[in-house]
Amino acid sequence: MTLAEAREAALEARRLLRRGIDPIDERKRRRKAEPLAAVTTITFADAARRYVHDHRDEWRNPKHAAQWTSTLETYANPVLVAMDVREIMPAHIETVLRPIWLEKQETASRLRGRIERVLDWCRTKDYRNGENPARWKGNLDHLLPKRPKKSLAVKHHPALPWGELPAFMRRLQEVGGMGAGALEFLILTAARSGEVRGATWDEIDLDNAVWTIPAARMKGGHEHRVPLTDDALDLLRSLPRMAGSPYVFFAPRGGKLSDMTVSAVCRRMGVKAVPHGFRSTFRDWAAETTNYPREVAEQALAHVNADKVEAAYRRSDLFERRRALMQEWAAYCQGGGDG
């Protein structure tokens, strides 16, 4: 200790004595607090990594963890990476968000929410206290400009008019190939492209004519049973199988068929519809040409009931009524039904 440092220490000791504090006791207290301070200090980058690690199991899609990490590293870390989370203020969050606030609205909103959740985690872990600087209402809404509201118009997937479907199906069955087979099965089951492309043989019960899609592969997060019509069963029985591949519709090397492969069939056939649009074709046909209740068609599409009270009371998946509906749909697709 230099002479100047010794004089400063003595002066500090006298200040403590005037306040009634024993300098020796104070030095001991500070020494005990130093290790605790080291433990409760964390940088934003470390906090973000730990948050993603702690929560990755609750995300249904493994890509979510990668998306979280990529977003934070790309946009937040250049400003916050080495900062102690206790030092982060609303102005720092503003610096992160402002460059993309108007140009990349969806990315900016997700980024703000993710920073907020990381800092909430930090507060729960006692790494920081006080208000969350990434909170929007009453906080960042005073620092960032209001953004123009997006158009509320719903963007629909291009769909084939239901009146044109029988002719399209006849042409489709002449195309051949795994992509065409997947598209035909998609139409007959009114399923989503990802559900069809990810279908495995262990999900298919040919004897009972049921395709059971596990909850992990469903958009709504619930297991979905699909009644298989005679035409769907004939299609499945005609498909080749690849040793070592679990997929019903497989890529050349045995992996899952790509979305582009199925979409390309529509383009080659010269129609403006996309695979997902055939669900709208089915829905319009059911509404305009059948007497089935709305909820039967909605269950066939595996739509989540927005009315939570109604959903709580409806325990049945209307399977047998859906089987009859899908059989009529298949007959119409083949041109043998009058709707």
C-alpha positions as CSV (number, residue, x, y, z in Angstrom):
1,M,0.0,0.0,0.0
2,T,1.4,3.4,-0.9
3,L,1.4,6.3,1.5
4,A,-1.4,8.0,-0.4
5,E,-3.5,4.8,-0.3
6,A,-2.8,4.5,3.4
7,R,-3.9,8.0,4.1
8,E,-7.1,7.3,2.0
9,A,-7.8,4.2,4.0
10,A,-7.3,6.0,7.3
11,L,-9.6,8.8,6.1
12,E,-12.3,6.2,5.2
13,A,-11.8,4.6,8.6
14,R,-12.4,7.9,10.4
15,R,-15.5,8.5,8.3
16,L,-16.9,5.1,9.4
17,L,-16.1,5.8,13.1
18,R,-17.9,9.1,12.9
19,R,-21.0,7.2,11.7
20,G,-20.6,4.7,14.5
21,I,-19.3,1.8,12.4
22,D,-16.3,-0.2,13.4
23,P,-13.8,-0.2,10.4
24,I,-12.6,-3.7,11.2
25,D,-16.2,-5.1,11.3
26,E,-17.0,-3.3,8.0
27,R,-13.9,-4.8,6.3
28,K,-15.0,-8.3,7.4
29,R,-18.5,-7.7,6.1
30,R,-17.2,-6.6,2.7
31,R,-14.9,-9.6,2.4
32,K,-17.9,-11.9,3.0
33,A,-20.0,-10.0,0.5
34,E,-17.4,-10.2,-2.3
35,P,-17.8,-13.9,-3.2
36,L,-21.6,-13.5,-3.1
37,A,-21.4,-10.5,-5.5
38,A,-19.3,-12.6,-7.8
39,V,-21.9,-15.4,-7.8
40,T,-24.8,-13.1,-8.5
41,T,-23.2,-11.3,-11.4
42,I,-23.9,-12.5,-15.0
43,T,-23.5,-11.0,-18.4
44,F,-26.5,-10.8,-20.8
45,A,-24.8,-13.3,-23.2
46,D,-24.4,-15.9,-20.4
47,A,-27.9,-15.3,-19.2
48,A,-29.3,-15.8,-22.7
49,R,-27.4,-19.0,-23.1
50,R,-28.6,-20.3,-19.7
51,Y,-32.2,-19.3,-20.4
52,V,-32.2,-21.2,-23.8
53,H,-30.7,-24.2,-22.1
54,D,-33.2,-24.3,-19.3
55,H,-36.2,-23.9,-21.6
56,R,-35.3,-25.9,-24.7
57,D,-37.3,-29.0,-23.5
58,E,-40.5,-27.0,-23.3
59,W,-40.3,-26.0,-27.0
60,R,-42.1,-28.5,-29.2
61,N,-39.9,-27.7,-32.3
62,P,-36.1,-28.1,-31.8
63,K,-35.6,-25.2,-34.2
64,H,-37.0,-22.7,-31.6
65,A,-33.8,-22.9,-29.5
66,A,-31.7,-22.2,-32.6
67,Q,-34.0,-19.3,-33.6
68,W,-33.8,-17.8,-30.1
69,T,-30.0,-18.0,-30.1
70,S,-29.6,-16.6,-33.6
71,T,-31.9,-13.7,-33.0
72,L,-30.2,-12.7,-29.7
73,E,-26.7,-13.1,-31.1
74,T,-27.5,-11.2,-34.3
75,Y,-29.4,-8.2,-32.8
76,A,-29.0,-8.0,-29.0
77,N,-25.4,-9.2,-28.4
78,P,-23.6,-6.4,-30.3
79,V,-24.9,-4.0,-27.6
80,L,-25.6,-6.2,-24.5
81,V,-23.2,-9.1,-24.8
82,A,-20.7,-8.2,-22.1
83,M,-23.0,-6.1,-20.0
84,D,-23.9,-7.1,-16.4
85,V,-27.6,-7.6,-16.5
86,R,-28.0,-5.3,-13.5
87,E,-26.7,-2.4,-15.6
88,I,-29.1,-2.8,-18.5
89,M,-31.4,0.1,-18.9
90,P,-34.3,1.0,-21.2
91,A,-32.0,3.1,-23.3
92,H,-29.8,0.1,-24.0
93,I,-32.9,-1.9,-25.2
94,E,-33.9,1.1,-27.4
95,T,-30.4,1.0,-29.0
96,V,-30.9,-2.6,-29.8
97,L,-34.4,-2.3,-31.3
98,R,-34.4,1.1,-33.1
99,P,-32.4,0.0,-36.2
100,I,-35.0,-2.7,-37.0
101,W,-38.1,-1.3,-35.3
102,L,-39.8,-0.1,-38.5
103,E,-38.1,-2.1,-41.2
104,K,-38.3,-5.6,-39.6
105,Q,-41.4,-5.3,-37.3
106,E,-42.0,-9.0,-36.7
107,T,-38.3,-9.6,-35.9
108,A,-38.2,-6.6,-33.6
109,S,-41.3,-7.7,-31.7
110,R,-39.9,-11.2,-31.2
111,L,-36.5,-9.8,-30.2
112,R,-38.0,-7.5,-27.6
113,G,-40.1,-10.3,-26.1
114,R,-37.1,-12.6,-25.9
115,I,-34.9,-10.0,-24.2
116,E,-37.8,-9.4,-21.8
117,R,-38.1,-13.1,-20.9
118,V,-34.3,-13.4,-20.4
119,L,-34.3,-10.4,-18.1
120,D,-37.3,-11.8,-16.2
121,W,-35.4,-15.0,-15.7
122,C,-32.5,-13.0,-14.4
123,R,-34.7,-11.3,-11.8
124,T,-36.1,-14.6,-10.7
125,K,-32.5,-15.8,-10.3
126,D,-31.6,-12.7,-8.3
127,Y,-29.1,-11.5,-10.9
128,R,-31.0,-8.2,-11.1
129,N,-34.0,-6.4,-9.5
130,G,-36.4,-3.7,-10.3
131,E,-38.5,-3.1,-13.4
132,N,-37.7,-5.0,-16.6
133,P,-36.1,-2.5,-19.1
134,A,-37.5,-4.5,-22.0
135,R,-41.1,-4.2,-20.9
136,W,-43.2,-2.4,-23.6
137,K,-46.2,-0.8,-21.8
138,G,-45.3,2.3,-19.8
139,N,-41.6,1.9,-20.7
140,L,-40.3,1.3,-24.3
141,D,-43.6,2.7,-25.7
142,H,-42.3,6.1,-24.6
143,L,-38.9,5.6,-26.4
144,L,-39.8,4.0,-29.7
145,P,-42.1,5.4,-32.3
146,K,-45.5,3.9,-32.9
147,R,-45.5,1.6,-36.0
148,P,-48.1,1.7,-38.7
149,K,-50.7,-1.0,-38.2
150,K,-50.5,-3.9,-40.5
151,S,-53.3,-4.7,-42.8
152,L,-55.9,-6.9,-41.2
153,A,-56.7,-8.6,-44.4
154,V,-56.2,-12.4,-44.2
155,K,-53.8,-13.8,-46.8
156,H,-55.3,-17.1,-48.1
157,H,-53.3,-19.9,-49.6
158,P,-54.1,-20.2,-53.3
159,A,-56.7,-22.9,-53.7
160,L,-58.4,-24.8,-56.5
161,P,-62.1,-24.2,-56.8
162,W,-63.9,-27.3,-55.6
163,G,-65.8,-27.6,-58.9
164,E,-62.5,-28.2,-60.7
165,L,-61.2,-30.9,-58.4
166,P,-62.5,-34.1,-60.0
167,A,-60.8,-33.2,-63.3
168,F,-57.6,-32.2,-61.5
169,M,-57.6,-35.6,-59.6
170,R,-57.8,-37.5,-62.9
171,R,-54.8,-35.6,-64.2
172,L,-52.9,-36.0,-60.9
173,Q,-53.3,-39.8,-61.0
174,E,-51.6,-39.9,-64.4
175,V,-48.5,-37.9,-63.2
176,G,-47.0,-40.6,-61.0
177,G,-44.1,-40.3,-58.6
178,M,-43.8,-39.9,-54.9
179,G,-44.6,-36.2,-54.9
180,A,-47.8,-36.8,-56.8
181,G,-48.8,-39.6,-54.5
182,A,-48.2,-37.4,-51.4
183,L,-50.4,-34.7,-53.0
184,E,-53.2,-37.2,-53.8
185,F,-53.1,-38.5,-50.2
186,L,-53.1,-35.0,-48.9
187,I,-56.2,-34.2,-50.8
188,L,-58.1,-37.4,-49.8
189,T,-57.3,-36.8,-46.1
190,A,-57.6,-33.0,-46.1
191,A,-54.3,-33.0,-44.1
192,R,-51.5,-30.5,-43.9
193,S,-48.4,-31.0,-46.1
194,G,-46.1,-31.4,-43.1
195,E,-48.4,-34.1,-41.6
196,V,-48.4,-36.1,-44.9
197,R,-44.7,-35.7,-45.6
198,G,-43.9,-36.8,-42.0
199,A,-46.3,-39.8,-42.0
200,T,-44.6,-43.0,-41.0
201,W,-45.9,-46.6,-41.5
202,D,-46.2,-47.2,-37.8
203,E,-48.9,-44.4,-37.7
204,I,-51.0,-46.2,-40.3
205,D,-53.4,-49.0,-39.4
206,L,-54.5,-50.5,-42.7
207,D,-56.7,-53.1,-41.1
208,N,-58.8,-50.5,-39.3
209,A,-58.4,-47.8,-41.9
210,V,-57.0,-45.2,-39.4
211,W,-54.0,-42.9,-39.6
212,T,-53.1,-41.7,-36.1
213,I,-50.9,-38.5,-36.2
214,P,-49.1,-38.1,-32.8
215,A,-49.6,-34.8,-30.9
216,A,-45.9,-33.8,-31.5
217,R,-46.5,-33.6,-35.2
218,M,-49.8,-31.7,-35.0
219,K,-50.1,-27.9,-35.2
220,G,-52.6,-27.9,-32.4
221,G,-50.5,-30.2,-30.2
222,H,-53.2,-32.9,-29.9
223,E,-53.3,-36.4,-31.4
224,H,-55.4,-36.6,-34.5
225,R,-57.1,-39.6,-36.0
226,V,-57.7,-39.5,-39.7
227,P,-60.3,-42.0,-41.2
228,L,-58.9,-43.6,-44.3
229,T,-61.2,-44.0,-47.2
230,D,-61.1,-46.9,-49.6
231,D,-59.3,-44.7,-52.2
232,A,-56.7,-43.6,-49.6
233,L,-56.1,-47.3,-48.6
234,D,-55.7,-48.3,-52.2
235,L,-53.1,-45.5,-52.7
236,L,-51.2,-46.6,-49.6
237,R,-51.1,-50.2,-50.6
238,S,-49.8,-49.3,-54.0
239,L,-46.8,-47.4,-52.6
240,P,-43.3,-48.8,-52.7
241,R,-41.4,-49.1,-49.5
242,M,-37.7,-48.4,-48.9
243,A,-35.7,-50.6,-46.5
244,G,-34.6,-48.6,-43.5
245,S,-36.9,-45.7,-44.2
246,P,-39.9,-45.2,-41.8
247,Y,-41.6,-42.7,-44.1
248,V,-44.7,-43.4,-46.2
249,F,-43.7,-40.8,-48.7
250,F,-39.9,-40.8,-48.8
251,A,-37.2,-38.8,-50.6
252,P,-34.8,-40.6,-53.0
253,R,-32.4,-41.3,-50.2
254,G,-35.0,-42.4,-47.7
255,G,-35.5,-39.2,-45.8
256,K,-38.7,-37.2,-45.5
257,L,-40.1,-35.8,-48.7
258,S,-39.5,-32.0,-49.0
259,D,-42.2,-29.5,-49.2
260,M,-40.9,-28.2,-52.5
261,T,-41.3,-31.7,-54.1
262,V,-45.1,-31.6,-53.4
263,S,-45.5,-28.0,-54.4
264,A,-43.6,-28.6,-57.6
265,V,-46.4,-31.1,-58.7
266,C,-48.9,-28.2,-58.7
267,R,-46.6,-26.0,-60.7
268,R,-45.9,-28.7,-63.3
269,M,-49.6,-29.3,-63.7
270,G,-50.1,-25.6,-64.4
271,V,-52.5,-24.8,-61.5
272,K,-52.1,-21.8,-59.2
273,A,-53.1,-23.7,-56.1
274,V,-50.6,-24.8,-53.4
275,P,-50.9,-28.0,-51.4
276,H,-52.2,-26.3,-48.3
277,G,-54.9,-24.7,-50.4
278,F,-56.6,-28.0,-51.0
279,R,-57.8,-27.9,-47.4
280,S,-59.8,-24.8,-48.4
281,T,-61.1,-26.6,-51.4
282,F,-62.4,-29.4,-49.1
283,R,-63.9,-26.9,-46.6
284,D,-65.7,-25.0,-49.4
285,W,-67.1,-28.3,-50.9
286,A,-68.3,-29.5,-47.4
287,A,-70.0,-26.1,-46.7
288,E,-71.7,-25.7,-50.1
289,T,-72.6,-29.3,-51.0
290,T,-73.2,-31.3,-47.8
291,N,-75.4,-31.1,-44.8
292,Y,-72.8,-32.1,-42.3
293,P,-72.5,-29.7,-39.3
294,R,-69.7,-27.2,-39.3
295,E,-67.9,-28.9,-36.4
296,V,-67.6,-32.2,-38.3
297,A,-65.7,-30.4,-41.2
298,E,-63.6,-28.5,-38.7
299,Q,-62.6,-31.7,-36.9
300,A,-61.7,-33.2,-40.2
301,L,-59.3,-30.3,-40.7
302,A,-58.0,-30.7,-37.2
303,H,-58.7,-27.0,-36.5
304,V,-58.4,-26.0,-32.8
305,N,-61.7,-24.8,-31.4
306,A,-61.3,-21.1,-30.5
307,D,-64.2,-21.3,-28.1
308,K,-62.5,-22.7,-25.0
309,V,-65.8,-23.4,-23.2
310,E,-67.2,-25.3,-26.2
311,A,-64.0,-27.2,-26.6
312,A,-64.0,-28.2,-22.9
313,Y,-67.5,-29.8,-23.2
314,R,-66.9,-31.5,-26.5
315,R,-64.8,-34.6,-25.8
316,S,-65.7,-36.6,-28.9
317,D,-63.6,-36.3,-32.1
318,L,-66.7,-37.2,-34.2
319,F,-64.7,-39.9,-35.8
320,E,-67.5,-42.0,-37.4
321,R,-69.2,-38.9,-38.7
322,R,-65.9,-37.7,-40.2
323,R,-65.4,-41.1,-41.8
324,A,-68.7,-40.8,-43.6
325,L,-67.9,-37.2,-44.7
326,M,-64.5,-38.2,-46.0
327,Q,-65.9,-41.1,-47.9
328,E,-68.3,-38.7,-49.7
329,W,-65.3,-36.4,-50.3
330,A,-63.3,-39.2,-51.9
331,A,-66.2,-40.2,-54.1
332,Y,-66.5,-36.6,-55.2
333,C,-62.7,-36.4,-55.9
334,Q,-63.0,-39.4,-58.2
335,G,-65.9,-37.9,-60.0
336,G,-68.3,-40.5,-58.7
337,G,-70.3,-38.2,-56.4
338,D,-72.7,-35.5,-57.1
339,G,-71.7,-33.6,-53.9
